[in-house]
Each structure stands twice: as C-alpha cells, then as structure tokens.
Amino acid sequence: MTATKAPIEPPSQQRTVRRPGDRLFSGAAKGSGIFILLVLAGVAAFLISEALPALTAPSEEIPGGEGLASYVGPLILGTLLGAVIALLVATPLAVGIALYVTYYAPRRIAAGMGYVIDLLAAIPSVVYGFWGIAVLAPQLVPFHQWLTDTLGFLPFFAGPASTSGRTMLTVGIVLGVMILPIISAISREVFSQAPALHREAALALGATRWEMIRMAVLPYGKSGVIAGAMLGLGRALGETMAVAIILSGGAGATLNVISNSNPSTIASNIALSFPEATGLDVNTLIASGLALFLITLVVNMLARWIVNRRADFSGAN
Amino acid sequence: MAKRIEVSDLNIYYGNFLAVEGVNVSIEPRSITALIGPSGCGKSTFLRSLNRMHEVIPGARVEGKVVMDGQDLYGADTDPVDVRRQIGMVFQRPNPFPTMSIYDNVIAGNRLNNKKMKKSETDDLVERALRGANLWNEVKDRLARPGSGLSGGQQQRLCIARAIAVEPDVLLMDEPCSALDPISTLAIEDLMAELKERFTIVIVTHNMQQAARVSTSTGFFNLNGVGQPGRLIEFNPTEKIFSNPDQKATEDYISGRFG
C-alpha cells in the first residue's frame, strides 16, 4: 500500500454540504440554549438591581433595625435546615422505593406502585400544608418530646419540645414527602437502565441480589440519584405555601428544630411579608430572594462537581 | 479444582417455550469442550443453565439433572449463588465493572466470597490472576485506572482474570472472542490452552476453526426449524467431529453445506 499525500486545502475553503433540515434544527436548538441563558441572566439582573437599595442602605433602616445580614441570616439558616431535613428523610426512602420497584417487586405490582408514587407529585403544596398542620403536626408532638428526652444533648434537639408540632422538623418531614416522588422517579429511571451486561457479570461471580445491586446498579445510578436529590433540594429550598402554613417562624437563628421558636424560610417569609411591604422592605425581601438564588446556584454547582469528580469511573465512557 | 459435569435429560424452558430438549452429556475435567451450532439452537442457553445463570431471566426454568462431582446443581437445597461461585463465566461482550479500577475488578469476586483480606494477600492475588490471564505486563502500571479504558481484547482478558481469581472449578465462556480482533483472539486461545491444565472449560463458539483449534471434545447443537427446541445432535472428540462425524447433520454443518 502506498500512501499518497492528499492535497490539503486551507480550512476556509472546506465547505461541507448542509441540509436545510439540519440547519433548521441546529438553529432551533442553539436558540433554545441561548433563550434559557437570557432568562437566567434576566432574573439575576432583576434580583440584583432591586436588591441594591437594601444592600447599600444603612443598617438601621432594614426591618429589624440591625442590618441586612442579621435579617437574612436566620432566613438562610431556616431555609437550609428545612431542606436538609427533607433530603435526609427523602433520599434513603426514595432510593429504597426505586430499588424495590426496579429489582424486587413482582412486575405487576411494580408498575402500579411507581404510578402511585408519581401521583404524590401531583398534590398541590397547599394540600400538603394543611395535611402537615392538621394531621402530621399533632401526631409528631410525642416524637418531639422523645427526641429531646433521648437526644437532647444535640443542639438540634435541645428543646423545649413544641406542644403544637409546628416546628422545623415537621416542615422538613412534609418537604421530604413532597420531594420523594422527584427523587424516586429519577432514581427508578437510572436504576432500570443499569446495563444487563454488568448485572450479569456480578451475578455470574456469585453475587446475591443485594450484592449485585451494590456492584452494578448503585455505582451506575449514583450520579442520577445525586441529580434527583438536587432537583428535590431545589424544590425544598423554594417551597413556599406548605412552609408558610405549618411553621410558626419568625424567631432568630437557632439550630433547634423541635421548639416553638423557629427561623422562617426565605420563600415563606417573602410570601407572608410581601403584601404589607413598602419601600425599602420590598428591596430587603428581594435581597433575601437573591440569597436563595445564590444558594441554589452553589448547591447545583457542588452537586455537579461531586458527580464529575470520578467521571472516569462513571461508566459513561 | 477442575470437576466433571454430568448432564442428564435436561430440558430448558423460557416460560412455556421449550428451548433446549433432552441433553445428555458428560463434560470431562481438565479439558476444553466446545459447543457449536447455528444461531438460536440453544448452545448459549445450555451453557447458562450449567451455572444457573439461565434462571436470571424472568420465567426461565429447567428440568432434569446437572451434577458436578456428585453435587446436584439443581438440588432443592442448592443455592444458585454458591453454584455461580464454583462455576465462573466469561461473556460474549467484555464486561468489566466500569465503576471499578482494574485492581478492584480482579478481586470483585473475592470481595464477595471473603470480606477480610490483607492488602498483601489481595496484591498477590491480583498479580497471580492477571498473570494467569496474560494481562499483567500490559496493566501493571495502571492498576488504579478504570477497566473500561482498556482495549476490547484486554478487557476480555481482564474478565477472565476476574473469573479465575476466585479459583472456580469450571469456567464457562460464551463466545468470548466474537467481539475481538484476530490478534486478541489468538491471545485468548493461547490462554485457554494454559487454563485447561487447571480448569474444566466449556466454550460456546460460532467459529468452527476455533473449536477445532482449542477443544478436546465438541458438541453440535441443532434445531429442526424455527419454534422447535434445540437438541444436542452429536458429542464426540473434536478430531472425530471434524474428520468423520457420526451424524449427517454435523457433517453438513461443519462442511458449510448449511447454517
């Protein structure tokens, strides 16, 4: 075989034939991508410009009279506390449900069960709020008492236990139920796509079903579970109505999640305070909204970083 | 080490569909047994029934007996997980665990069997298994890298290393070279000749030259038509199958008159 040197044309003269359909589709896809970036930039610009007066105002003019940091700080803490409890409640449960539906349940039950869990996502958050305050909160009162009795040495359960149950813990549990269908739906999807090739490799080595799941399914589905958890976290961070109904908030920063005095969350505080806010109060609320925006951004970047850290081992190559 | 497998009156089903019918065969220890036949004749199904991987598919079941050195593999008190720990398997497409390093892939089976091993022990084991699979020299400097970064032939040898690391009694290979180039195929055939000294090997292959090159005995599977069950038509020493087979169908198949 003799290698003949092909004449190399300058890149500028290389023109590939492009079909109109390809051009149309590429343009539409590019347009959609740019559009979402513009929306995001618009939201960020709005938040920053509206929050600016509050960011620059003297501290005694901010509601509470002690400056922006001490106004927004407890709200940030409350938002994170509720969302973290929700994640702690929902993620293990959702992974368990997803594994049961994909690998343990008889096929007929599995399909129906997945459907029923997805229905949880269709319940309006107002309904969750009423259920939380009318049913769950009173039921959880003894649990609150038990927590402070046995685990009272932890700052989270320092007490005194609430007698109404309208606490950050109750809120977190309700939020957990709300984000359960999101996490379990995505986990179910990725678990069911774990390649048969690797599942059979594990079984042929003499793995039990659980060992097979640990070797071939969970590592494969990990990034999907994290992505689902982040979507759920996003919803928990931003949830307004359910929190506004259940939580007796408004107190200062505290890690105690079972007492009557809880910090409010950013979203529910905006919803409750906005109708009566005027002037600088509005700017302050929007500044808290900016904080929520940044938190979500950081959380998502963190999740992405976690997923990418071991990209070599993800199975995507 | 290296055990004999006796199969008697084995019927293999997918749900109500009889896929393989009436197999009687005795597979000798320390030998390579090749299974050949046209597509869909049930050779892979039969192979998977030997280590109870067949029943992983919903609705799949078998009737009859498979006995390995006196141990009934389908006995009422036999755990399929134990069977698979004694009978290793290499698949058609290389399937190292993509989320594990080369090192962890090799000891994946041992981790299942025996939770506590010293680092020095596992190091020895990994080296022994990779040397056994003729892969050590190529990967010894990148044991911590993912197995999915290797070439197809290397991945398949990694899978063989993983299978022999647990010291199975029998090694089943389901068309182990069909996704590989000729050089990698040669490497794996050489490897099989070495492994024959220690294991009982059963290999399914579409490549009749391969069956003729590597095996001591050959079984020919065939089916009468679509929807009919596959049968073991002939089982004889490889030399006899390829020179003077008992059955007309076998001769037709290996001489390329059909299939």
Chai-1 contact restraints between the chains, C-beta under 6 A:
chainA,res_idxA,chainB,res_idxB,connection_type,confidence,min_distance_angstrom,max_distance_angstrom,comment,restraint_id
A,L197,B,N95,contact,1.0,0.0,6.0,A-B,restraint_1
A,H198,B,N95,contact,1.0,0.0,6.0,A-B,restraint_2
A,H198,B,F97,contact,1.0,0.0,6.0,A-B,restraint_3
A,A201,B,N95,contact,1.0,0.0,6.0,A-B,restraint_4
A,L203,B,V56,contact,1.0,0.0,6.0,A-B,restraint_5
A,A204,B,M53,contact,1.0,0.0,6.0,A-B,restraint_6
A,A204,B,R84,contact,1.0,0.0,6.0,A-B,restraint_7
A,A204,B,M89,contact,1.0,0.0,6.0,A-B,restraint_8
A,L205,B,G109,contact,1.0,0.0,6.0,A-B,restraint_9
A,G206,B,V81,contact,1.0,0.0,6.0,A-B,restraint_10
A,G206,B,R84,contact,1.0,0.0,6.0,A-B,restraint_11
A,G206,B,R85,contact,1.0,0.0,6.0,A-B,restraint_12
A,G206,B,L112,contact,1.0,0.0,6.0,A-B,restraint_13
A,A207,B,L112,contact,1.0,0.0,6.0,A-B,restraint_14
A,T208,B,V81,contact,1.0,0.0,6.0,A-B,restraint_15
A,E211,B,L112,contact,1.0,0.0,6.0,A-B,restraint_16
A,P219,B,T99,contact,1.0,0.0,6.0,A-B,restraint_17
A,D312,B,P146,contact,1.0,0.0,6.0,A-B,restraint_18
A,F313,B,T99,contact,1.0,0.0,6.0,A-B,restraint_19
A,F313,B,P146,contact,1.0,0.0,6.0,A-B,restraint_20
A,G315,B,P98,contact,1.0,0.0,6.0,A-B,restraint_21
A,G315,B,T99,contact,1.0,0.0,6.0,A-B,restraint_22
A,N317,B,S148,contact,1.0,0.0,6.0,A-B,restraint_23
